Amino acid sequence: MLYRYDISYHVPIYLITFKRFTLKTYLVGGSVRDELLGLPVKDHDYVVVGSTPEEMEKLGFRPVGKDFPVFLHPETKEQYALARTERKISRGYKGFEIFTTPEVTLQQDLVRRDLTINAIAKDEAGNIIDPFNGVADLEAGILRHISPAFSEDPVRILRTARFAARFSFRIAPETFNLMNEMVHNGEVEALVPERVWQEISRGLMEKNPSRMFYILRECSALSRILPEIDVLFGVPQSPQAHPEIDTGLHTMLAIDHAAKQNYSLPVRFAVLLHDLGKGLTPQELWPRHIGHEQRSMQLIVDLCERIRIPKDSRDLAILVAQFHGKVHCAETLKPSAVADLFQAADAYRKPYRFKEFLQACACDFHGRPGFTREAYPPADRLNRALSAARSVNAGEIAGILQKKITDYALLPAAINTKVREARIAKIKQAQNQST
């Protein structure tokens, strides 16, 4: 069901003041789409028809666009773009020549957009302008491309898959066929790392992120963009530990669980990559995957370098890949092994990251049929142990040893040893209290 508002209440008063300058201003894109869907509107984007960069600057708008004329409103700081057309001149999302003149119409601007649902506009009086039947596609829950020009920008494959994950919409058959054709024509090879990460990270933050990856796999794009994820599908695991058996399916269940828990992007990314090493297990060893943790770590390093993943997401992903198996066995770990885990995870200096680390490990546990509502005792056990270990006063221990040891070259090692012993004792005490 689409929501019909009395749009007059949503027209900012400053739009009216521009009429004496003959500016024709339209609200466009996602803000109109989301308003019609009854969703919160975060940002407003506007298209200005019949103006020039010089006129916009005279009105106080500040130019910010490098590739085409985009301006910030002098008061609201919202974006206003001059209506424009595009012409493909080379491969990739930057391979366009931009034309913007006062003669470019609203419809000419809208036709260059990717999907019909993103090509709906609203004028200053609140009237909906829908030249490509985007409202009908919103009502039907369909993602449909506007024109064959869709194939000129490979980022649109990722965007369409992401919108499917956000809205749970179907992709029109003709649009999916075009996506598949783009992949096989090699268009995705022109994608730059920054845009891949931008869309993948946004997709991971949608309410149903697995849908994005399923669609990318179905149109063969996943094998080109994230082959490390694609090869997980069809790799079996032990049915005793994993009733779902398929590693790819398990990964999708796990990231959907992370989304349901509203976990952060680094957590979701770590969950996506936690079992990458299983894709390299020789078939004769299936369904066992001994040593997959180490294999996963190197794959993550290579993937993160290839698509330029931010450091916080990369570091957490490596940590989860390396230690999630040990966390699952927390109840059997000796106090010294727990202390080693805390040290390796830098848990004393970065307790928030350790919290995210445990969240990702829990998603691995819950990402299996029949386990989504089960308790995950290892997290509570390790949190209690960490709280106990952090109660050790390292400064006090250092002060005592400074009075006893005269050879200062031996002091750092002695402090580390005593602090570790004290933490192990606290961890042991916490473990005994929890049994």
One Martini backbone bead per residue (centre of mass of N, CA, C, O) as a GRO file, in nm:
protein
  435
    1MET     BB    1   0.095   0.037   0.024
    2LEU     BB    2   0.041   0.365  -0.048
    3TYR     BB    3   0.115   0.694   0.046
    4ARG     BB    4  -0.103   0.983   0.090
    5TYR     BB    5  -0.028   1.310   0.091
    6ASP     BB    6  -0.028   1.638   0.198
    7ILE     BB    7   0.218   1.793   0.036
    8SER     BB    8   0.202   2.095   0.128
    9TYR     BB    9   0.342   2.030   0.412
   10HIS     BB   10   0.632   1.938   0.251
   11VAL     BB   11   0.692   2.225   0.147
   12PRO     BB   12   0.934   2.429   0.142
   13ILE     BB   13   0.933   2.772   0.169
   14TYR     BB   14   1.198   2.834  -0.005
   15LEU     BB   15   1.085   2.753  -0.281
   16ILE     BB   16   0.895   2.994  -0.326
   17THR     BB   17   1.121   3.225  -0.336
   18PHE     BB   18   1.229   3.127  -0.635
   19LYS     BB   19   1.011   3.218  -0.848
   20ARG     BB   20   1.135   3.501  -0.932
   21PHE     BB   21   1.379   3.319  -1.081
   22THR     BB   22   1.249   3.075  -1.251
   23LEU     BB   23   1.260   2.823  -1.082
   24LYS     BB   24   1.257   2.466  -1.127
   25THR     BB   25   1.160   2.257  -0.860
   26TYR     BB   26   1.248   1.909  -0.768
   27LEU     BB   27   1.161   1.630  -0.617
   28VAL     BB   28   1.376   1.333  -0.596
   29GLY     BB   29   1.376   1.000  -0.575
   30GLY     BB   30   1.408   0.856  -0.267
   31SER     BB   31   1.217   1.055  -0.120
   32VAL     BB   32   0.965   0.990  -0.285
   33ARG     BB   33   0.962   0.687  -0.256
   34ASP     BB   34   0.955   0.672   0.060
   35GLU     BB   35   0.700   0.838   0.100
   36LEU     BB   36   0.512   0.641  -0.059
   37LEU     BB   37   0.599   0.397   0.149
   38GLY     BB   38   0.616   0.522   0.451
   39LEU     BB   39   0.903   0.623   0.494
   40PRO     BB   40   1.169   0.753   0.606
   41VAL     BB   41   1.315   1.074   0.540
   42LYS     BB   42   1.647   1.179   0.522
   43ASP     BB   43   1.677   1.292   0.223
   44HIS     BB   44   1.698   1.572  -0.005
   45ASP     BB   45   1.647   1.586  -0.358
   46TYR     BB   46   1.720   1.816  -0.629
   47VAL     BB   47   1.584   1.956  -0.929
   48VAL     BB   48   1.693   2.194  -1.175
   49VAL     BB   49   1.511   2.385  -1.410
   50GLY     BB   50   1.643   2.648  -1.611
   51SER     BB   51   1.946   2.670  -1.523
   52THR     BB   52   2.259   2.791  -1.389
   53PRO     BB   53   2.548   2.817  -1.225
   54GLU     BB   54   2.544   3.127  -1.202
   55GLU     BB   55   2.259   3.155  -1.082
   56MET     BB   56   2.301   2.980  -0.830
   57GLU     BB   57   2.527   3.156  -0.705
   58LYS     BB   58   2.358   3.418  -0.683
   59LEU     BB   59   2.158   3.262  -0.470
   60GLY     BB   60   2.388   3.103  -0.272
   61PHE     BB   61   2.492   2.860  -0.393
   62ARG     BB   62   2.710   2.579  -0.342
   63PRO     BB   63   2.953   2.427  -0.504
   64VAL     BB   64   3.034   2.046  -0.518
   65GLY     BB   65   3.062   1.941  -0.797
   66LYS     BB   66   3.286   1.777  -1.020
   67ASP     BB   67   3.115   1.630  -1.267
   68PHE     BB   68   2.859   1.803  -1.172
   69PRO     BB   69   2.596   2.025  -1.101
   70VAL     BB   70   2.621   2.080  -0.756
   71PHE     BB   71   2.427   2.210  -0.474
   72LEU     BB   72   2.405   2.408  -0.184
   73HIS     BB   73   2.202   2.524   0.030
   74PRO     BB   74   2.237   2.808   0.225
   75GLU     BB   75   2.059   2.674   0.470
   76THR     BB   76   2.004   2.345   0.449
   77LYS     BB   77   2.226   2.181   0.263
   78GLU     BB   78   2.088   2.079   0.030
   79GLN     BB   79   2.057   1.918  -0.275
   80TYR     BB   80   2.125   2.068  -0.602
   81ALA     BB   81   2.052   1.977  -0.938
   82LEU     BB   82   2.107   2.000  -1.251
   83ALA     BB   83   1.976   1.927  -1.523
   84ARG     BB   84   2.059   1.618  -1.708
   85THR     BB   85   2.270   1.454  -1.935
   86GLU     BB   86   2.395   1.143  -2.090
   87ARG     BB   87   2.708   0.994  -2.227
   88LYS     BB   88   2.859   0.722  -2.345
   89ILE     BB   89   3.239   0.673  -2.369
   90SER     BB   90   3.299   0.448  -2.143
   91ARG     BB   91   3.382   0.239  -1.918
   92GLY     BB   92   3.203   0.256  -1.649
   93TYR     BB   93   3.085   0.496  -1.414
   94LYS     BB   94   3.282   0.734  -1.549
   95GLY     BB   95   3.189   0.692  -1.869
   96PHE     BB   96   3.076   1.009  -1.888
   97GLU     BB   97   2.891   1.261  -2.050
   98ILE     BB   98   2.796   1.586  -1.955
   99PHE     BB   99   2.474   1.762  -1.979
  100THR     BB  100   2.402   2.121  -1.906
  101THR     BB  101   2.100   2.300  -1.954
  102PRO     BB  102   1.812   2.492  -1.960
  103GLU     BB  103   1.677   2.275  -2.174
  104VAL     BB  104   1.661   2.059  -1.978
  105THR     BB  105   1.447   1.825  -1.879
  106LEU     BB  106   1.302   1.632  -1.651
  107GLN     BB  107   1.274   1.374  -1.824
  108GLN     BB  108   1.571   1.367  -1.913
  109ASP     BB  109   1.674   1.326  -1.626
  110LEU     BB  110   1.509   1.066  -1.541
  111VAL     BB  111   1.602   0.861  -1.773
  112ARG     BB  112   1.903   0.820  -1.647
  113ARG     BB  113   1.802   0.641  -1.450
  114ASP     BB  114   1.763   0.321  -1.331
  115LEU     BB  115   1.473   0.319  -1.188
  116THR     BB  116   1.143   0.379  -1.167
  117ILE     BB  117   1.136   0.431  -0.848
  118ASN     BB  118   1.376   0.669  -0.905
  119ALA     BB  119   1.170   0.842  -1.131
  120ILE     BB  120   1.031   1.033  -0.920
  121ALA     BB  121   0.842   1.334  -0.888
  122LYS     BB  122   0.806   1.667  -0.722
  123ASP     BB  123   0.650   1.946  -0.696
  124GLU     BB  124   0.574   2.247  -0.534
  125ALA     BB  125   0.257   2.143  -0.518
  126GLY     BB  126   0.273   1.806  -0.492
  127ASN     BB  127   0.307   1.679  -0.762
  128ILE     BB  128   0.318   1.388  -0.940
  129ILE     BB  129   0.594   1.266  -1.143
  130ASP     BB  130   0.544   0.971  -1.380
  131PRO     BB  131   0.682   0.868  -1.678
  132PHE     BB  132   0.761   0.535  -1.578
  133ASN     BB  133   0.572   0.391  -1.364
  134GLY     BB  134   0.676   0.380  -1.057
  135VAL     BB  135   0.421   0.353  -0.884
  136ALA     BB  136   0.331   0.078  -0.993
  137ASP     BB  137   0.594  -0.068  -0.899
  138LEU     BB  138   0.558  -0.013  -0.603
  139GLU     BB  139   0.285  -0.162  -0.572
  140ALA     BB  140   0.417  -0.442  -0.699
  141GLY     BB  141   0.721  -0.489  -0.626
  142ILE     BB  142   0.922  -0.359  -0.863
  143LEU     BB  143   1.227  -0.390  -1.046
  144ARG     BB  144   1.281  -0.145  -1.310
  145HIS     BB  145   1.405  -0.046  -1.588
  146ILE     BB  146   1.398   0.224  -1.809
  147SER     BB  147   1.655   0.161  -1.995
  148PRO     BB  148   1.925   0.051  -2.178
  149ALA     BB  149   2.121   0.245  -2.011
  150PHE     BB  150   2.164   0.064  -1.765
  151SER     BB  151   2.421  -0.092  -1.899
  152GLU     BB  152   2.638   0.154  -1.858
  153ASP     BB  153   2.622   0.078  -1.533
  154PRO     BB  154   2.745  -0.158  -1.309
  155VAL     BB  155   2.635  -0.050  -1.035
  156ARG     BB  156   2.331  -0.131  -1.090
  157ILE     BB  157   2.352  -0.420  -0.999
  158LEU     BB  158   2.403  -0.360  -0.700
  159ARG     BB  159   2.163  -0.172  -0.648
  160THR     BB  160   1.937  -0.370  -0.718
  161ALA     BB  161   2.013  -0.581  -0.505
  162ARG     BB  162   1.984  -0.385  -0.266
  163PHE     BB  163   1.683  -0.314  -0.303
  164ALA     BB  164   1.586  -0.603  -0.265
  165ALA     BB  165   1.687  -0.615   0.033
  166ARG     BB  166   1.516  -0.375   0.139
  167PHE     BB  167   1.208  -0.438  -0.004
  168SER     BB  168   1.142  -0.722  -0.130
  169PHE     BB  169   1.169  -0.715  -0.431
  170ARG     BB  170   1.125  -0.768  -0.756
  171ILE     BB  171   1.272  -0.860  -1.058
  172ALA     BB  172   1.248  -0.796  -1.361
  173PRO     BB  173   1.313  -1.000  -1.616
  174GLU     BB  174   1.445  -0.786  -1.808
  175THR     BB  175   1.645  -0.685  -1.592
  176PHE     BB  176   1.788  -0.947  -1.526
  177ASN     BB  177   1.886  -1.006  -1.813
  178LEU     BB  178   2.061  -0.750  -1.829
  179MET     BB  179   2.248  -0.814  -1.596
  180ASN     BB  180   2.357  -1.078  -1.714
  181GLU     BB  181   2.470  -0.948  -1.972
  182MET     BB  182   2.670  -0.756  -1.836
  183VAL     BB  183   2.847  -0.970  -1.711
  184HIS     BB  184   2.916  -1.128  -1.983
  185ASN     BB  185   3.043  -0.847  -2.107
  186GLY     BB  186   3.234  -0.720  -1.860
  187GLU     BB  187   3.136  -0.467  -1.689
  188VAL     BB  188   3.234  -0.543  -1.391
  189GLU     BB  189   3.542  -0.496  -1.448
  190ALA     BB  190   3.499  -0.167  -1.415
  191LEU     BB  191   3.492  -0.173  -1.125
  192VAL     BB  192   3.553   0.002  -0.845
  193PRO     BB  193   3.631  -0.048  -0.522
  194GLU     BB  194   3.464   0.179  -0.387
  195ARG     BB  195   3.185   0.092  -0.511
  196VAL     BB  196   3.173  -0.190  -0.406
  197TRP     BB  197   3.184  -0.119  -0.103
  198GLN     BB  198   2.947   0.073  -0.092
  199GLU     BB  199   2.730  -0.145  -0.172
  200ILE     BB  200   2.799  -0.375   0.022
  201SER     BB  201   2.768  -0.215   0.286
  202ARG     BB  202   2.473  -0.138   0.238
  203GLY     BB  203   2.364  -0.426   0.205
  204LEU     BB  204   2.443  -0.525   0.494
  205MET     BB  205   2.236  -0.293   0.623
  206GLU     BB  206   2.006  -0.446   0.555
  207LYS     BB  207   1.736  -0.650   0.650
  208ASN     BB  208   1.819  -0.857   0.382
  209PRO     BB  209   2.125  -0.931   0.275
  210SER     BB  210   2.114  -1.207   0.126
  211ARG     BB  211   1.960  -1.113  -0.128
  212MET     BB  212   2.192  -0.976  -0.267
  213PHE     BB  213   2.374  -1.233  -0.301
  214TYR     BB  214   2.176  -1.408  -0.455
  215ILE     BB  215   2.147  -1.221  -0.700
  216LEU     BB  216   2.445  -1.201  -0.776
  217ARG     BB  217   2.465  -1.506  -0.827
  218GLU     BB  218   2.238  -1.543  -1.042
  219CYS     BB  219   2.397  -1.321  -1.241
  220SER     BB  220   2.723  -1.379  -1.190
  221ALA     BB  221   2.859  -1.143  -1.009
  222LEU     BB  222   2.990  -1.274  -0.756
  223SER     BB  223   3.231  -1.420  -0.906
  224ARG     BB  224   3.360  -1.129  -0.977
  225ILE     BB  225   3.354  -0.972  -0.696
  226LEU     BB  226   3.310  -1.241  -0.476
  227PRO     BB  227   3.453  -1.539  -0.504
  228GLU     BB  228   3.484  -1.629  -0.202
  229ILE     BB  229   3.171  -1.657  -0.169
  230ASP     BB  230   3.072  -1.825  -0.410
  231VAL     BB  231   3.236  -2.100  -0.336
  232LEU     BB  232   3.062  -2.184  -0.080
  233PHE     BB  233   2.866  -2.295  -0.264
  234GLY     BB  234   2.852  -2.651  -0.213
  235VAL     BB  235   2.995  -2.665   0.063
  236PRO     BB  236   3.028  -2.899   0.296
  237GLN     BB  237   2.917  -2.991   0.619
  238SER     BB  238   2.856  -3.100   0.913
  239PRO     BB  239   2.542  -3.214   1.006
  240GLN     BB  240   2.576  -3.196   1.315
  241ALA     BB  241   2.660  -2.880   1.313
  242HIS     BB  242   2.513  -2.848   1.006
  243PRO     BB  243   2.201  -2.878   0.886
  244GLU     BB  244   2.248  -2.704   0.615
  245ILE     BB  245   2.561  -2.772   0.519
  246ASP     BB  246   2.589  -2.525   0.348
  247THR     BB  247   2.810  -2.263   0.356
  248GLY     BB  248   2.655  -2.042   0.208
  249LEU     BB  249   2.393  -2.065   0.367
  250HIS     BB  250   2.515  -2.010   0.643
  251THR     BB  251   2.615  -1.724   0.579
  252MET     BB  252   2.332  -1.606   0.522
  253LEU     BB  253   2.206  -1.668   0.798
  254ALA     BB  254   2.414  -1.502   0.963
  255ILE     BB  255   2.365  -1.216   0.835
  256ASP     BB  256   2.063  -1.207   0.904
  257HIS     BB  257   2.103  -1.218   1.207
  258ALA     BB  258   2.267  -0.958   1.230
  259ALA     BB  259   2.036  -0.781   1.127
  260LYS     BB  260   1.823  -0.851   1.347
  261GLN     BB  261   2.034  -0.730   1.574
  262ASN     BB  262   2.164  -0.461   1.468
  263TYR     BB  263   2.442  -0.471   1.369
  264SER     BB  264   2.727  -0.377   1.266
  265LEU     BB  265   2.924  -0.362   0.997
  266PRO     BB  266   3.174  -0.518   1.104
  267VAL     BB  267   3.010  -0.763   1.190
  268ARG     BB  268   2.882  -0.839   0.917
  269PHE     BB  269   3.147  -0.870   0.765
  270ALA     BB  270   3.268  -1.092   0.944
  271VAL     BB  271   3.044  -1.298   0.891
  272LEU     BB  272   3.080  -1.319   0.583
  273LEU     BB  273   3.409  -1.420   0.626
  274HIS     BB  274   3.457  -1.654   0.849
  275ASP     BB  275   3.453  -1.915   0.609
  276LEU     BB  276   3.643  -1.892   0.357
  277GLY     BB  277   3.840  -2.147   0.387
  278LYS     BB  278   3.630  -2.367   0.291
  279GLY     BB  279   3.675  -2.307  -0.021
  280LEU     BB  280   3.980  -2.466   0.001
  281THR     BB  281   3.888  -2.738   0.055
  282PRO     BB  282   3.937  -3.040  -0.021
  283GLN     BB  283   3.709  -3.268  -0.127
  284GLU     BB  284   3.834  -3.525   0.026
  285LEU     BB  285   3.768  -3.370   0.319
  286TRP     BB  286   3.491  -3.376   0.314
  287PRO     BB  287   3.326  -3.198   0.577
  288ARG     BB  288   3.601  -3.116   0.660
  289HIS     BB  289   3.796  -2.806   0.805
  290ILE     BB  290   4.093  -2.813   0.864
  291GLY     BB  291   4.236  -2.492   0.891
  292HIS     BB  292   4.035  -2.260   0.793
  293GLU     BB  293   4.124  -2.016   0.956
  294GLN     BB  294   4.394  -1.954   0.814
  295ARG     BB  295   4.278  -1.933   0.529
  296SER     BB  296   4.087  -1.698   0.588
  297MET     BB  297   4.288  -1.477   0.661
  298GLN     BB  298   4.425  -1.449   0.381
  299LEU     BB  299   4.169  -1.390   0.219
  300ILE     BB  300   4.096  -1.131   0.369
  301VAL     BB  301   4.343  -0.967   0.307
  302ASP     BB  302   4.307  -0.975  -0.002
  303LEU     BB  303   4.020  -0.860  -0.024
  304CYS     BB  304   4.070  -0.589   0.131
  305GLU     BB  305   4.279  -0.487  -0.073
  306ARG     BB  306   4.109  -0.497  -0.335
  307ILE     BB  307   3.843  -0.320  -0.193
  308ARG     BB  308   3.917  -0.131   0.039
  309ILE     BB  309   3.891  -0.186   0.344
  310PRO     BB  310   3.837  -0.091   0.636
  311LYS     BB  311   4.012  -0.148   0.922
  312ASP     BB  312   3.786  -0.229   1.121
  313SER     BB  313   3.667  -0.454   0.942
  314ARG     BB  314   3.919  -0.619   0.888
  315ASP     BB  315   4.014  -0.684   1.181
  316LEU     BB  316   3.756  -0.829   1.272
  317ALA     BB  317   3.751  -1.050   1.055
  318ILE     BB  318   4.018  -1.183   1.133
  319LEU     BB  319   3.948  -1.247   1.426
  320VAL     BB  320   3.701  -1.428   1.372
  321ALA     BB  321   3.836  -1.635   1.187
  322GLN     BB  322   4.054  -1.730   1.401
  323PHE     BB  323   3.848  -1.757   1.689
  324HIS     BB  324   3.554  -1.883   1.674
  325GLY     BB  325   3.615  -2.177   1.759
  326LYS     BB  326   3.720  -2.109   2.045
  327VAL     BB  327   3.465  -1.974   2.153
  328HIS     BB  328   3.274  -2.222   2.131
  329CYS     BB  329   3.495  -2.358   2.357
  330ALA     BB  330   3.504  -2.192   2.631
  331GLU     BB  331   3.426  -2.417   2.852
  332THR     BB  332   3.724  -2.572   2.790
  333LEU     BB  333   3.902  -2.347   2.869
  334LYS     BB  334   4.169  -2.239   3.000
  335PRO     BB  335   4.276  -1.966   3.160
  336SER     BB  336   4.528  -1.927   2.976
  337ALA     BB  337   4.370  -1.933   2.705
  338VAL     BB  338   4.193  -1.689   2.766
  339ALA     BB  339   4.425  -1.490   2.802
  340ASP     BB  340   4.530  -1.523   2.513
  341LEU     BB  341   4.275  -1.425   2.373
  342PHE     BB  342   4.268  -1.141   2.492
  343GLN     BB  343   4.544  -1.057   2.382
  344ALA     BB  344   4.494  -1.110   2.076
  345ALA     BB  345   4.222  -0.916   2.087
  346ASP     BB  346   4.267  -0.661   2.264
  347ALA     BB  347   4.054  -0.645   2.512
  348TYR     BB  348   4.170  -0.431   2.715
  349ARG     BB  349   4.177  -0.184   2.499
  350LYS     BB  350   3.909  -0.323   2.322
  351PRO     BB  351   3.609  -0.392   2.439
  352TYR     BB  352   3.417  -0.324   2.201
  353ARG     BB  353   3.541  -0.517   1.995
  354PHE     BB  354   3.492  -0.771   2.164
  355LYS     BB  355   3.190  -0.751   2.150
  356GLU     BB  356   3.177  -0.781   1.840
  357PHE     BB  357   3.317  -1.051   1.828
  358LEU     BB  358   3.093  -1.207   1.984
  359GLN     BB  359   2.864  -1.141   1.793
  360ALA     BB  360   2.980  -1.290   1.547
  361CYS     BB  361   2.999  -1.568   1.680
  362ALA     BB  362   2.695  -1.591   1.736
  363CYS     BB  363   2.607  -1.589   1.438
  364ASP     BB  364   2.737  -1.855   1.369
  365PHE     BB  365   2.561  -2.017   1.565
  366HIS     BB  366   2.268  -1.903   1.462
  367GLY     BB  367   2.330  -1.987   1.145
  368ARG     BB  368   2.100  -2.223   1.207
  369PRO     BB  369   1.881  -2.451   1.206
  370GLY     BB  370   1.736  -2.424   1.535
  371PHE     BB  371   1.942  -2.169   1.664
  372THR     BB  372   1.823  -1.872   1.682
  373ARG     BB  373   1.706  -1.909   2.005
  374GLU     BB  374   1.957  -1.981   2.129
  375ALA     BB  375   2.183  -1.988   2.349
  376TYR     BB  376   2.521  -1.822   2.420
  377PRO     BB  377   2.742  -1.896   2.661
  378PRO     BB  378   3.032  -1.795   2.576
  379ALA     BB  379   2.980  -1.491   2.607
  380ASP     BB  380   2.927  -1.479   2.911
  381ARG     BB  381   3.187  -1.617   3.003
  382LEU     BB  382   3.388  -1.411   2.871
  383ASN     BB  383   3.279  -1.154   3.002
  384ARG     BB  384   3.340  -1.235   3.293
  385ALA     BB  385   3.643  -1.283   3.253
  386LEU     BB  386   3.714  -0.998   3.156
  387SER     BB  387   3.617  -0.842   3.399
  388ALA     BB  388   3.813  -0.979   3.592
  389ALA     BB  389   4.084  -0.915   3.444
  390ARG     BB  390   4.039  -0.593   3.451
  391SER     BB  391   4.078  -0.571   3.773
  392VAL     BB  392   4.362  -0.560   3.729
  393ASN     BB  393   4.644  -0.378   3.863
  394ALA     BB  394   4.909  -0.296   3.680
  395GLY     BB  395   5.029  -0.048   3.825
  396GLU     BB  396   5.068  -0.179   4.101
  397ILE     BB  397   5.256  -0.403   4.011
  398ALA     BB  398   5.476  -0.219   3.896
  399GLY     BB  399   5.542  -0.069   4.163
  400ILE     BB  400   5.642  -0.315   4.322
  401LEU     BB  401   5.869  -0.409   4.120
  402GLN     BB  402   6.042  -0.147   4.123
  403LYS     BB  403   6.139  -0.206   4.425
  404LYS     BB  404   6.274  -0.502   4.362
  405ILE     BB  405   6.400  -0.418   4.080
  406THR     BB  406   6.718  -0.306   3.958
  407ASP     BB  407   6.692  -0.431   3.673
  408TYR     BB  408   6.538  -0.265   3.414
  409ALA     BB  409   6.557  -0.482   3.184
  410LEU     BB  410   6.357  -0.688   3.354
  411LEU     BB  411   6.086  -0.541   3.412
  412PRO     BB  412   5.879  -0.584   3.177
  413ALA     BB  413   5.865  -0.896   3.195
  414ALA     BB  414   5.778  -0.908   3.492
  415ILE     BB  415   5.516  -0.755   3.465
  416ASN     BB  416   5.379  -0.935   3.254
  417THR     BB  417   5.382  -1.191   3.423
  418LYS     BB  418   5.220  -1.089   3.672
  419VAL     BB  419   4.970  -0.993   3.522
  420ARG     BB  420   4.899  -1.262   3.396
  421GLU     BB  421   4.869  -1.422   3.659
  422ALA     BB  422   4.643  -1.245   3.775
  423ARG     BB  423   4.440  -1.289   3.544
  424ILE     BB  424   4.421  -1.595   3.560
  425ALA     BB  425   4.309  -1.600   3.846
  426LYS     BB  426   4.050  -1.441   3.779
  427ILE     BB  427   3.943  -1.632   3.563
  428LYS     BB  428   3.923  -1.881   3.739
  429GLN     BB  429   3.723  -1.761   3.937
  430ALA     BB  430   3.498  -1.706   3.728
  431GLN     BB  431   3.464  -2.001   3.636
  432ASN     BB  432   3.385  -2.121   3.912
  433GLN     BB  433   3.126  -1.938   3.949
  434SER     BB  434   2.983  -2.055   3.666
  435THR     BB  435   2.958  -2.379   3.763
   0.00000   0.00000   0.00000
